[in-house]
């Protein structure tokens, strides 16, 4: 654990203390953007939004802040330099789009703080959470599989020709750009296998990335990550990297979360984060969600206290969760100690 890593760790410790011990991560982005009128029928839908509808992304970030989220995740999960270049963008334009994803989230935070000050005086908060509190912007990095957009982010199987070095080259510049874009931390999300976790850990150290990171894995059996690699081994990689300040699970059905928290807890002393899906199943062939297979917000939220009791300290939602889900989490956790003044 290098000295540089040790310096970074207070960010989350202080943040969690100010959040009363548990912080709320936002919910799903894609479905919400569609609700606001975005067209996502493009493998690079997030890029399309960054270009043509940044206001929609900002609105969704604001919806989550007004639902009580303490951490907003940028719209960069599928945003890659390689993907943009394949669409005809120059490398400069591609890097500018990555930076834009962080700027939009930072703008949303600024607007939110302005609303908190205005809202405090007009007394009309019409069910919105307008509370001056520390808010973090997490720059999202999706896996190599998310870039391929062929479902391999849900299998973690990239084939033998994709090595540690291939993946390092793929992610390096994107991580550097996001780290220098004004985000508070990097969220490596939906990490599907052990090699990619290793890649991220090595890049953070080798490139001397200046902001901390979290690693979040996904599981479809409640024991291993989706590739079949051991979750405990994956979490151990995160534990041993000084730049990683939290480790956990996202994009996973709620029914597995309790057991997965216990597994992660065995190998890490770092804060544990969980932001599961609504529980609906995704049909990779049809590229759509199967209706009515998920749990209700009430059921989702009834698990939250249990998850926090067994060790989660950052909680939110992933696919198909909405600002209503986050608002419900906020309500269930609002008997937390009051936030300290900024």
N, C-alpha and C positions, 0 to 999 in steps of 0.2 A: 504494500500500500504506500505509494509515493507521497511525499509531503504535499504535493499539489492537491491530491485527493482529499487529504485531511483538512485542508483549508476550506474546501467546498462544503463539507458536510453540515455546517451550521445552518445553511439555507433552509433545509427542510425541517431540522429540529426546531429552529425558532418559529418557523411558519406553523408547524403542527402545534406548538405550544400556544401560539396566538389564536389558532383555530379551535382551541379547547380540546386538543388531543386527537381529534378526527377531522380531516379535511374532505371536502366534497369535490370530486372530479365531475366534469360535465357529462353529457350523454351523447347519443348518436348524432352524426352530422348529416349524412347523405339523405336520410328520410326527411329530416327537417328542411333541408334545402329544397327538396322536391315540394314539400308543403308550401314553401314560399315561392314556388314557380320556376325553380331551376330545372333544366333538362339534363338528366344524368346518363343519357344513353350513349355514352362515349367512354372508352376505357380510361381516358384522361379527364373524367368529368370534373375532378377537383381543379385541374388546370384551367379547364374551360370557365369554371366559376371565377377563378382568380383573375382571369382576363376580362370576362364579360360582365360578371355580376359580383364584384367584391362587396357591394352593399348588402347582398343577400347573406354572404358569409358573416359579415359584421353583425347583421340582424340576428342570426342564429347564436353567435357568441353572446350578444347582449341578452337574448332570451334566457340563455343558461345562467348568466350572471344574475339576472333578475329572478331566477328560480332558486338562487342560493349557492351556485357553484363557486368554489374557491380557486379552482384551477381550470383554465380553458385550454383545449388542445387545438393546435393550428390545423388548417385544411391542407396539410402537406403529406398526408399518409401515402397517397399515390403519386405525389409530385416528385419526379426524378429528372435529373439533367438528361439522362439517356432517353427517357420517354418524351421529353420536350423536344430534344434534338431530332428524334425520329419524326416529329410533327413539323419539322422545318424551322424550329427556333434556333438561334445562335446560342453558343454557350453563355454569353453575357446575358441574353434575354432569359435563358433558362434559370440562371442564378438569380436574376432579378425577380422572377416569379416565386422562387423559394423564399426570398427575403420578404416579398409582398405578403405571403401567407402569415408571417410573423407580425408584420406591420399592421395587418387588418385586425389581428387579435389584440395588439397593443392599443390600437385606436378604440376598439370596443371597450377595453378596460378604462381608457381615459373618459370616454363618453359616459360610462357607467358611474365613475366617480363624480362627474359633473351632475348626473341625475341624482346621486345620493345627496349632494349638497342642496340641489334645488328641491328635491322631494322632501327633504327634512323640513324645509320651510313651508311647503304648500300643504303638508299634512295629508295629501291624497296619494296613498301608495297603492291603491286599487289592487291589492293582493300581490304586488311585486315586492320582492325582497330588496329594499334599498338600505344597505347597511355598509358603512365605510369599514372595510376590512382588508387585510393583505390578500392580494389576488396574484396568482402566478400564471404566466403564459408558458405552456409546454410545447416545444416544436416537435411535431410528430414525424417519426421516420418509420415507414412501413418496410416490410421485408422485401427481399428480392422477388419472392413469389407474388407480392402485391403489384410489383412492376410488370411481371409477366402476365398478370391478370388471366391466368389459365387455371385458377383454383389451387395452384401449388402452395399458396399461403395457408391453405387449409389442410394440406397433406405434409408439407415440409420436405417433400421429395424433389430435389433439384437435379437428380441424375449425377453420374460420376464425374462428368466433365466440369462441374461447377465446384471449384476448390475454395479453400480458405482465401487464397490470393485473389481469385476471380471476384469473390464477394467483397474483399477489402477494396479492390480497385473500383468496384461498382459503387460502394457507399462513401468512399473517402471524401470526395469534393462536396457532396451534398451535406455531410455531417459538418464539414468545416464552414460552409456557407451558413447553415442554420445556427451554428454556434456563435456566429458573429453578427447575427441579425437582430439582436435585442431581446431574444427569448430568455427566460429565467432558467430553463432546463430543457434537456432533450428527452422526449418520450420515445423509446424504442418499443414499438407496440406489436402485439400479435406475433411475437418471435416464435417461429414454428419448429426450430431445431437447435441442436447444441452448437453446430458449427457457426451459425449466424450470431449466436450470443458471444462466442469466442471472438468473432470478427469485430463486433462492436466494442468489446472490452479492450482488444488490442488497438483499435483505431483511437479510442478515447485517450489511451496512454501515449501511443506513438505520435499522435498529432497534437499532443498537449492541449486537448480541448479545454477551454476555460470555464465552461459552465457544467454543472453536474447533470446526471442522467438517471432515468429509471429504465429498468428492463421489465417488460410485461409479456408473459408467455400465454399461449392458448392451448387448451386441452379438449379432447372430445371423449375421453374415457374416464376422466377424473383421477388418473394416475400419472400418465406420461404427457409430454407435450405432443402436438398432433403428429409429429414425424415418428413417434414411438420412442424417442430419446427420453431418458429419465428426467422428470421435472426436478428432482432433487439435485441431479448433476448440473442441470441448466441454472438452477438458482444458486448453486455453489460458485459458478463462474461470476455471477453478478455480485455475490458476497465478497469474492476475493479482489474485485476491481475497486480501487479507492475512489474512482470518480462516480461510481453508482451509489445513489443515495436512497433508493427504494427498489423493491423487487416484488413482482406479483403476477396477477392473472387478468387477462381481458378476453373479450370475444369468445366466451365460454358459457355453456348453459348454467343457470343459477344452481341447479341441483348438485353440481360438482364442487361448488365453491368452498363449502365448509371443509371438506376433506383436503382440498388443495391448499387452503390456508395452513392447515396443520402440517402438511408436507413441507411447505416453504419455511415454516417456522422452525423446523428441525435444523435447517442449515444456515439461517440468516438471523442476524441481530438487527438488520436494517428495517425501517418501516415497511409494512406489507400493504400493497395496493391491490384493489380488486374493482374491476368495472366490467361485469358480465353482460352478455346479451340479454334481451328480454326473454330468451328461452325458445323463441320461434325457430323452426328449422329452415335452413337455406337450401334451395335446390340449385346446385351448381350448374346443372345442365340447362335448366330454364332461366338461370340467373335471376331468380326471384324468391321472395320469402313465402313460405307456405302459411296461409292464413290460419289464425286461431290455434296455433301450436304453442304459443307463448304463455307466460304467466302474466297476471294482471299487475298493475302498479302496486296494488295492495299486497299481493303475495310477495312481490319482489322486495318491497320495503319491509315486510314482516321478517324477512331474513336478515336485513341490514344490522339490526342490533345484535343478533346472534353472531354475525361475521365479525363485528367490532369486538364482541366479548372474547372471541377466540383469537383475535390478534390483528384484524385489519385496521389500519389507521388512515388509509385514503380510499374512499369509496365513491363509485359513480356508476355510469351505465355505458354500454357500447352499442352495438347494432340494435336498431328498433326501439331504443329507449328515447324518451322525449323530455322536454323541459318539465312536463308534468311529473315524470318519474323523479327527476332531480328535485323538484319542489317537494314531493312526498318524502324523499330522503332528508331534505332540509328540515321538514317538519318533525320527522321522527328523531332527528338528532338535535333539535333545537333546545332540548333541556341540557345541552352541553354548557360548560362555563362560558360566560359572555366573552366575546372577542376583546382583546386588549386594544386600546387606541393605537392608531398607526404611528 
